[in-house]
Amino acid sequence: MSHGHTDYGRPVLVAGGGGFIGGHLVAKLLAEGHKRVRCVDIKQQDDWYQVAPDAENIVADLTLIENCKAACEDVGDVYNLACDMGGMGFIENNKALCMLSVLINTHMLMEARDAGVNRYFYASSACVYNADKQVNPDVVPLKESDAYPAMPEDGYGWEKLFSERMCRHFREDYGLQTRVARFHNVYGPYGTWDGGREKAPAAMCRKVIAAGASGDHNIEIWGDGEQTRSFTYIDDCLHGIKLIMDSDLLEPINLGSSELVTINGLVDIVEEIGGITLKRAYNLDAPKGVNGRNSDNTMILDQLGWAPETRLRDGMEKTYQWIENEYQQREKIKQAATTSASV
């Protein structure tokens, strides 16, 4: 069995390992036989999505170059998933914060170069794509070349596009082997599902679960519900990261499902899983992002012979079950607190 380029001797670094995708990636690397996985995140460990006891877990701010230097020491491969981000509500209201993530990738590249790492993976986003190509819900899937001429999502998308170029120039000028994947709406268990940073799949699950629990069968949808998206299940994302990291692909590549759905269609799926029908109210003033976005998977199929394949219905079912369990746990804790307060 080929392990690609993988160096099992030196530690693997996952920057942003306390995040949703990062937590899953750390678990996968350990399961694949990496003995030394270094996981760095700015959040306090209590706020990490998953904590792998077998990893070297470090709380540090990677916008600071000295922390990047310490993180990259003696490392073989770097996976940089660290950035300040959230769903549409967060991205549209925190543009400067999103832009400041540029410090993480810049400092990480400098220190990875100096540490002589084998490979450097950068997690980019479909937010890099030209907004003019996303005005119509009846969308033409986005090809990798559609990132130029540049007009990405303001704030977050600009930072991602700039950081992609930075990876390219570090490869060309310093010989650092960089790999870049453009993630399209990754979802699944162990993700954010409440509090403002959650994305549409998790938000829909929470809203349907809450409606079922409370008996209030109303749901608010951001926008008119006709905006289209594709959503990528976490297992596909992880498999794609490995294939891309082990490949000879030098240009940024889409890592996303090509199964298109309207937001209304997403609600239909979640209602069906939850066995409930809700009355929909459309908030036309809420942040809704672009009208249409989908992944063109011609390049990944052509280059790697694979593309994300988990059906949205199947991935949403697993996600729903996990969120439902979390929701019920939280309600139990709330009830217990209320009971003890009234005693």
Secondary structure, DSSP 8 states (H G I E B T S, - for coil): ---TT--SSS-EEEETTTSHHHHHHHHHHHHTT-S-EEEEESS-GGG-S---TTSEEEE--TTSHHHHHHHHTT-SEEEE------SHHHHHH-HHHHHHTHHHHHHHHHHHHHHT-SEEEEEEEGGGS-GGGGS-SS---B-GGGG-S---STTHHHHHHHHHHHHHHHHHHH--EEEEEEE--EE-SSS--SSS---HHHHHHHHHHHHHHHS--EEEEES-S--EEE-EEHHHHHHHHHHHHHS---S-EEES---EEEHHHHHHHHHHHHT---EEEEETTS----SB--B--HHHHHHHS------HHHHHHHHHHHHHHHHHHHHHHHHHHHHHHH-
